Amino acid sequence: MKPGKELLFLALGGSGEIGMNVNLYGCNGKWLMVDLGMTFADPYYPGVDLVFADLSFIEERREDLLGIVLTHAHEDHIGAVPYFALDLDVPLYATPFTARLVAEKLNEAGIAKQVSLNVVPNDSSLSIGPFDIRYVPLAHSIAEGNALVIDTPHGRIFHTGDWKLDDEPLIGIPATAEELTEIGNEGVLALVCDSTNVFNPKASGSEGAVRDGLLKMVEGLEGRRVIVTTFASNVARLQTLGEVAEATGRRLCVAGRSLDRIIGVAKASGYLKNFPETVSMDEAMDLPRGEVLVMATGGQGEARAALARIAGDTHPIKLDKGDAVLFSSRQIPGNEIAIGRIQNQLAEKGVEILTDRQGMIHVSGHPGRPELEALYSWIRPEILVPVHGEMRHMAEQARLGKARGIKRTIVQKNGDLVRLAPNGPAKLSSVRAGRLVLDGDIIAPADGGAIGQRRKLAESGLVVAALAVTAAGKRVSAVEIAAVGLPLEEDMDEFISEAQGDVEKALRTLKGEKARDRAAIAEMVRLTVRRAAQRWSGKKPVVQVMLREA
């Protein structure tokens, strides 16, 4: 499908879910992609680390794709770039901080020389086919969060990316209310807007307030070793922690490779100019307990991150009774068990655990209702298109926008092809918008047979049955059975013996051609072994039958 003389919007990821943002705009025969993100796998995808949007729709039309414009450097907006940039084979556009992080990813993938990465100066513009694009800085929990003003022959889009309002952002200078009002005065057809925190009745809060809260909390921990865990990408928070360390007379120690990487990229991009010199982990352990502040990765319970290793006593940084760990980050849904496990390990050591429930030590990077309402009043769009949220978030933002005077809204989801102009918004059709998973070194369909089978194995276990038959199908050995993952333990030998007896009886019921049909023999063995396993364990395991030719 080639866009006509119209303006289309299509989300392949990030609508109906939080994360994995991939948005397409179509106009006058061409497509523009905004962001190319991924998400982290949950237990529904056993053995999988990363999940991507299925890009088959645009891959089939890549001759009409002009480029990929990146709003900011969070993984759910850039994380899929190294996996798909070569296949899409179009230029990338990003502001300096984001471009440096993307360049590192491309280098790690060994494809940096094969991908065109264009660095766009902050607050500047570019033209790509029928799309005239201007970066508009907005506050977020990372350096260089940006909205995009996208002008087309059929109307103007204000694409927010991830954003919030912050009177004291510490890093960067976001657009003012007056500047955003001026954009609205010029006329905006559609506001494509972050929905993540629409149910929050309060504004997200300022990084300046977090600095004050962290300072107060760390001051109250005099004489104790303190660890603060936060998102590595939150450059403003890193700046805050540097200031808190200096204000409380503590030396700063960094524990975590992603923190080292972000600090290096931030400094190269002109941020963290007054960041204090850090000490090594060995030096930190030699300092008096009350004279060190450790920044550590792992606030989401990641098993290999610094905090998990500290909690498990497998890290150079050690904690004792009376020390404190501050969680200066929000708990991402789905990570509760992993975070709780680490917090329980810390509590067992007598370490005090402090979160934003005990003080103002974290604020969200996404807008609450008052911020959404303020943006509506400045931009004054004809159409509101909620994105970046589960269906309940997007539906609620549509209701909020309508209540605040936006006449036309549309609640779309991944795969909904929407015409914004002329005569929009209107859903035209649905296109393929599934999920892909990175399984080892292979990108595979998330709904493929392999992942479904692995899920079944995890739930019910595996039984392998083997026997030897001749080429003519004559059986020449007894069946051998091995089970993995069945909760039988002490009863395993009895189960195997009984299952073998069941198979012998069942095979004797096969007569004539079926008695010599290898497929019939295998199926009879499979069904018989599964019945025995269910009788013994209450589970229906995957049963694999191996017929060896004698």
C-alpha positions in Angstrom: 0.0 0.0 0.0 1.5 3.3 -1.1 0.2 6.5 0.6 -1.7 8.8 -1.8 -2.3 12.5 -1.5 -3.1 12.1 2.2 -1.4 11.9 5.6 -1.4 8.5 7.3 -0.4 7.2 10.7 0.5 3.6 11.6 2.0 2.3 14.8 3.8 -1.0 14.5 4.8 -0.9 18.2 4.1 1.1 21.3 0.3 1.4 20.9 -1.5 -1.0 23.2 1.7 -1.5 25.2 4.4 0.5 26.9 7.7 0.1 25.1 8.8 -1.1 21.7 7.9 2.2 20.0 7.8 2.2 16.2 5.6 4.8 14.4 5.1 5.4 10.7 3.8 8.5 8.9 2.8 8.2 5.2 2.4 11.0 2.8 2.4 11.4 -1.0 3.8 8.0 -1.7 6.4 8.0 1.0 6.9 6.7 4.5 8.8 8.2 7.5 9.6 6.1 10.6 9.8 7.7 14.0 11.7 5.6 16.5 12.7 2.0 16.3 12.6 0.5 19.8 12.4 -2.8 21.6 11.2 -4.1 24.9 12.6 -6.7 27.4 11.0 -10.1 27.5 8.9 -11.4 30.3 8.5 -15.0 31.5 5.9 -15.5 28.8 8.9 -15.8 26.4 11.2 -18.3 28.2 14.9 -18.0 27.3 14.3 -14.8 25.4 15.9 -11.4 26.3 14.6 -8.9 23.7 11.3 -8.4 21.9 10.9 -6.4 18.7 8.0 -5.1 16.6 7.3 -7.1 13.4 8.4 -4.7 10.7 7.3 -6.8 7.7 4.8 -4.2 6.6 7.5 -1.5 6.1 10.2 -4.0 5.0 8.0 -4.9 2.1 7.8 -1.2 1.2 11.3 -0.2 2.1 11.8 1.4 -1.3 9.2 4.0 -0.1 10.8 4.5 3.4 12.8 7.7 3.5 14.4 7.6 6.9 14.2 6.9 10.6 14.0 9.9 13.0 14.9 9.1 16.6 13.3 11.2 19.4 15.6 10.2 22.2 18.0 7.4 23.4 15.8 5.2 25.6 15.9 1.5 24.6 12.2 1.4 23.9 12.9 4.0 21.2 16.3 3.0 19.8 17.0 -0.5 21.0 16.0 -2.3 17.8 18.2 -0.1 15.5 21.3 -2.4 15.4 19.1 -5.4 14.5 17.1 -3.8 11.7 19.1 -0.9 10.3 20.8 -2.9 7.6 17.6 -4.6 6.4 15.7 -1.2 6.2 18.8 0.5 4.6 17.7 4.1 5.2 19.4 7.0 6.9 19.1 7.5 10.7 18.6 11.0 12.2 19.3 11.8 15.8 20.5 14.7 18.1 24.1 14.4 19.4 23.6 12.5 22.6 21.3 10.0 21.0 23.5 9.7 18.0 26.5 8.8 20.1 24.6 6.0 21.9 23.3 4.7 18.6 26.8 4.8 17.1 28.1 2.7 20.0 25.3 0.1 19.3 26.2 0.1 15.6 29.9 -0.4 16.4 29.1 -3.2 18.8 27.1 -4.9 16.0 30.0 -4.3 13.5 27.8 -2.4 11.1 28.7 1.3 11.8 30.3 1.8 8.4 27.3 0.3 6.6 24.6 2.6 8.2 24.1 6.2 7.5 23.8 8.0 10.9 23.1 11.7 10.6 23.7 14.0 13.6 21.1 16.7 13.8 22.0 19.7 16.0 19.7 20.4 18.9 16.7 22.7 18.2 17.3 22.3 14.4 15.3 21.2 11.4 15.6 18.8 8.4 13.6 18.0 5.3 13.0 14.4 4.2 10.8 14.1 1.1 7.4 15.6 1.9 8.2 15.8 5.6 9.7 19.0 7.1 10.8 18.1 10.6 11.9 20.2 13.6 13.3 18.9 16.9 11.6 20.5 19.9 13.3 19.9 23.2 11.1 18.6 26.1 12.0 17.4 29.5 12.3 13.7 30.1 14.3 11.3 32.2 17.2 11.3 29.7 19.3 14.0 28.0 17.9 15.4 24.7 14.3 14.2 25.0 12.6 15.7 22.0 9.2 16.2 20.4 9.0 16.5 16.6 7.0 19.0 14.7 6.4 17.3 11.3 5.0 19.6 8.6 3.4 17.9 5.6 1.4 19.2 2.6 -1.7 17.9 4.4 -1.2 19.3 7.9 1.2 19.6 10.9 1.9 16.8 13.4 3.2 17.4 16.9 4.7 14.1 17.9 5.6 14.4 21.6 7.9 11.4 22.1 8.4 10.8 25.8 8.0 14.0 27.8 7.1 15.8 31.0 7.1 19.4 32.3 10.0 20.4 34.6 10.7 23.9 36.0 14.1 22.8 37.1 15.3 20.0 34.8 19.1 20.3 35.6 20.0 18.9 32.1 19.0 20.6 28.9 16.6 23.6 28.3 13.2 22.4 27.3 10.8 24.5 25.2 8.8 27.0 27.2 5.1 27.4 27.4 5.4 30.5 25.1 7.3 28.5 22.5 4.8 25.6 22.5 1.9 28.1 22.3 3.5 29.6 19.2 3.6 26.2 17.6 -0.1 25.9 18.4 -0.8 29.3 17.0 0.6 28.2 13.7 -2.0 25.4 13.6 -1.6 21.7 14.5 -3.6 19.1 12.8 -2.8 16.2 15.1 -1.1 15.7 18.5 0.4 12.3 18.8 1.0 12.0 22.5 2.5 9.9 25.3 -0.2 8.2 27.5 1.9 6.5 30.1 0.9 8.5 33.2 -2.6 9.6 32.2 -4.1 8.1 35.4 -1.7 10.2 37.6 -3.7 13.1 39.0 -0.6 15.0 39.9 2.2 16.5 37.8 5.3 14.2 37.5 7.5 16.6 39.5 10.9 18.2 39.0 14.4 16.9 39.0 15.3 19.8 41.2 13.0 18.5 43.9 14.6 15.1 43.6 18.0 16.7 44.2 16.7 18.3 47.4 15.1 15.0 48.5 18.2 13.0 47.9 20.4 15.6 49.6 18.1 15.5 52.7 18.0 11.7 52.8 21.8 11.2 52.3 22.5 13.8 55.0 20.4 11.7 57.4 22.6 8.7 56.7 25.8 10.1 58.2 28.4 7.5 59.0 26.9 4.8 56.8 27.9 3.5 53.4 25.2 4.6 50.9 24.3 3.1 47.5 21.9 4.8 45.2 20.5 2.8 42.2 18.9 4.6 39.3 18.4 4.3 35.6 21.8 4.7 33.9 20.2 6.8 31.1 18.9 9.4 33.5 21.7 11.9 33.0 19.9 14.5 35.1 19.8 12.1 38.0 23.5 11.3 37.6 24.2 15.1 37.7 22.0 15.2 40.9 24.0 12.4 42.5 27.3 14.1 41.8 26.0 17.3 43.4 24.7 15.3 46.4 28.0 13.5 46.9 29.9 16.8 47.0 27.4 18.5 49.2 27.6 15.7 51.8 31.4 15.3 51.7 31.3 11.9 50.1 33.5 10.5 47.3 31.5 9.2 44.3 32.0 5.6 43.1 30.3 4.2 39.9 29.4 0.5 39.9 28.0 -0.7 36.5 29.3 -0.6 32.9 26.1 1.0 31.6 26.7 3.9 34.0 30.3 4.3 32.9 29.1 4.3 29.3 26.4 6.9 29.8 28.7 9.2 31.8 31.2 9.1 29.0 28.7 9.8 26.3 27.1 12.6 28.4 30.4 14.3 28.9 31.3 14.0 25.2 27.9 15.6 24.4 28.6 18.6 26.7 26.7 17.4 29.8 28.0 16.6 33.3 30.6 19.4 33.0 31.0 19.8 36.8 30.7 16.1 37.5 33.0 15.1 40.4 36.0 12.8 39.9 35.1 9.3 40.8 37.0 6.7 42.9 37.5 3.1 42.0 35.5 0.3 43.8 38.7 -0.7 45.7 39.3 2.9 46.8 35.7 3.2 47.8 36.0 0.2 50.1 39.1 1.7 51.7 37.3 4.9 52.6 35.4 5.4 55.9 31.8 4.2 55.5 30.3 7.7 55.7 32.6 9.2 53.1 31.5 7.3 50.0 28.4 7.4 47.8 28.0 4.5 45.3 25.9 4.8 42.1 24.9 1.3 41.1 23.0 -0.3 38.3 20.3 -3.0 38.9 17.4 -1.2 40.5 15.0 -3.3 38.4 16.3 -6.6 39.9 18.6 -7.5 36.9 20.4 -10.6 37.9 23.8 -9.7 36.4 23.7 -6.0 37.4 25.8 -4.5 40.2 23.2 -4.3 42.9 22.2 -8.0 42.6 25.9 -9.0 42.9 26.3 -6.6 45.9 23.3 -8.2 47.6 24.7 -11.6 46.9 28.2 -10.8 48.1 29.8 -11.4 44.7 30.9 -7.8 44.0 33.8 -5.7 45.2 31.4 -3.3 46.9 30.3 -4.7 50.3 27.4 -3.7 52.5 27.1 -4.3 56.3 24.4 -3.9 58.8 23.3 -0.3 59.1 24.3 0.7 55.5 21.6 1.9 53.2 20.4 1.4 49.6 18.3 4.1 48.0 16.1 3.1 45.0 15.9 6.3 43.0 13.8 4.8 40.2 10.3 3.6 39.6 9.5 -0.1 39.7 8.7 -1.2 36.2 5.6 -3.5 36.2 6.7 -7.1 35.9 9.9 -6.6 37.8 8.3 -6.8 41.3 9.5 -10.3 42.1 13.1 -9.7 41.0 13.3 -6.4 42.9 11.7 -8.0 46.0 14.3 -10.8 45.9 17.2 -8.3 46.0 15.6 -6.2 48.7 15.0 -9.3 50.8 18.7 -10.2 50.5 19.7 -6.7 51.5 17.2 -6.7 54.5 18.7 -10.0 55.7 22.0 -8.2 55.9 20.5 -5.5 58.0 20.8 -2.9 55.2 18.1 -0.2 55.2 16.1 0.1 52.1 14.7 3.5 51.1 12.4 4.3 48.1 10.3 7.2 47.0 7.8 6.2 49.6 10.2 7.5 52.3 11.2 10.7 50.5 11.2 12.7 47.3 14.0 10.7 45.6 12.4 9.9 42.2 10.1 11.5 39.7 8.6 10.1 36.6 9.7 11.1 33.1 6.1 11.0 31.8 3.3 13.6 32.1 0.5 13.4 34.6 -3.0 14.8 33.9 -2.1 18.4 34.7 0.8 18.3 32.2 -1.3 16.8 29.5 -4.0 19.4 30.0 -1.4 22.1 29.8 0.0 20.8 26.6 -3.5 20.6 25.1 -4.0 24.3 25.9 -0.8 25.3 24.2 -0.9 23.1 21.1 -4.7 23.1 20.6 -4.7 20.3 18.0 -7.7 19.4 15.8 -7.0 15.7 16.5 -5.6 13.8 19.4 -3.9 10.4 18.8 -2.8 8.8 22.1 0.2 6.4 21.8 2.8 4.9 24.2 0.4 3.2 26.5 -1.7 0.1 27.1 -5.2 0.3 25.7 -6.6 1.6 29.0 -4.0 4.4 29.1 -4.8 5.5 25.5 -8.6 5.3 25.9 -8.3 7.4 29.1 -6.2 10.0 27.3 -8.8 10.2 24.5 -11.5 10.9 27.1 -9.3 13.5 28.8 -8.6 15.3 25.5 -12.2 15.3 24.5 -13.2 16.7 27.9 -10.6 19.5 27.5 -12.0 20.6 24.1 -10.2 18.5 21.5 -13.0 17.7 19.1 -11.6 14.7 17.3 -9.7 11.7 18.9 -8.9 8.2 17.8 -7.9 5.2 19.9 -5.8 3.1 17.7 -3.6 0.1 18.3 -0.6 -1.5 16.6 -1.5 -2.3 13.1 -4.3 0.2 12.7 -3.7 2.2 9.5 -5.2 5.6 10.3 -5.8 8.5 7.8 -5.3 11.9 9.5 -6.0 14.0 6.5 -8.1 14.7 4.6 -11.3 14.0 6.5 -9.7 12.3 9.4 -9.2 10.6 11.7 -10.5 7.4 10.1 -9.2 3.8 10.4 -8.7 2.5 6.9 -7.5 -1.1 7.6 -5.4 -3.3 9.8 -2.0 -4.5 8.8 0.4 -7.1 10.2 1.8 -5.9 13.5 3.1 -8.8 15.5 6.1 -9.4 17.7 9.6 -10.8 17.0 11.9 -12.2 19.7 15.7 -12.4 19.8 16.3 -16.0 20.8 20.1 -16.5 21.1 21.4 -15.1 17.8 18.1 -15.7 15.9 15.3 -13.3 15.4 12.1 -15.4 15.2 8.3 -14.9 15.4 7.1 -14.5 19.0 4.1 -16.7 18.1 6.2 -19.4 16.3 6.1 -23.0 17.2 9.5 -23.0 18.9 8.5 -20.5 21.5 5.2 -22.1 22.1 6.9 -25.5 22.5 9.4 -24.1 24.9 6.6 -22.6 27.0 4.9 -26.0 27.1 8.2 -27.6 28.2 8.5 -25.1 31.0 5.0 -25.7 32.1 4.8 -29.5 31.8 8.2 -31.1 31.3 9.5 -33.5 28.7 9.4 -37.3 28.3 11.6 -39.0 25.6 10.7 -42.5 24.5 13.0 -44.5 22.2 12.8 -47.9 20.6 14.5 -49.7 17.7 12.5 -50.8 14.6 13.6 -52.3 11.3 13.1 -50.5 8.0 10.0 -52.6 7.5 8.6 -51.3 10.9 9.3 -54.5 12.9 10.1 -53.7 16.5 13.3 -55.2 17.8 13.8 -53.5 21.2 11.9 -52.6 24.3 11.0 -49.0 24.7 13.4 -46.8 26.7 12.0 -43.8 28.6 13.6 -40.7 30.1 11.8 -37.8 31.8 12.8 -34.3 32.5 10.8 -31.8 34.6 8.2 -34.2 35.9 7.6 -33.8 39.7 8.1 -37.5 40.4 11.6 -37.8 41.9 11.3 -40.9 44.2 8.5 -42.3 42.0 10.5 -41.9 38.7 11.6 -45.5 38.4 8.1 -46.9 39.1 6.6 -44.4 36.5 9.1 -45.5 33.8 8.5 -49.2 34.5 4.7 -48.8 34.3 4.9 -46.6 31.2 7.1 -49.2 29.5 4.6 -51.9 30.3 1.7 -49.7 29.0 3.6 -49.2 25.7 4.2 -53.0 25.3 0.5 -53.6 25.8 -0.5 -50.8 23.5 1.8 -51.8 20.6 0.3 -55.3 20.7 -3.0 -53.8 19.8 -1.6 -52.6 16.4 -2.6 -55.1 13.7 -1.8 -55.5 10.0 -0.3 -52.6 8.2 -0.5 -50.4 11.3 1.8 -52.7 13.2 4.5 -52.0 10.5 3.7 -48.3 10.0 6.4 -46.2 11.7 4.2 -43.2 12.1 1.4 -45.3 13.7 4.0 -46.9 16.1 5.4 -43.5 17.1 1.9 -42.0 17.7 0.8 -45.0 19.8 3.9 -44.7 21.9 3.5 -40.9 22.3 -0.2 -41.1 23.4 0.5 -44.0 25.8 3.4 -42.4 27.5 1.6 -39.1 27.9 -1.4 -40.9 29.5 1.0 -42.6 31.9 2.7 -39.3 32.8 -0.7 -37.6 33.4 -1.8 -40.5 35.6 1.3 -40.3 37.7 1.9 -36.5 37.8 -1.3 -34.7 36.7 0.8 -33.1 33.9 0.6 -33.5 30.2 4.2 -33.3 29.2 5.7 -32.9 25.7 6.5 -36.5 24.6 9.2 -37.0 22.0 9.4 -40.4 20.3 12.6 -41.6 18.7 12.4 -44.6 16.4 15.9 -45.9 15.8 16.4 -48.0 12.7 17.9 -51.4 13.6 
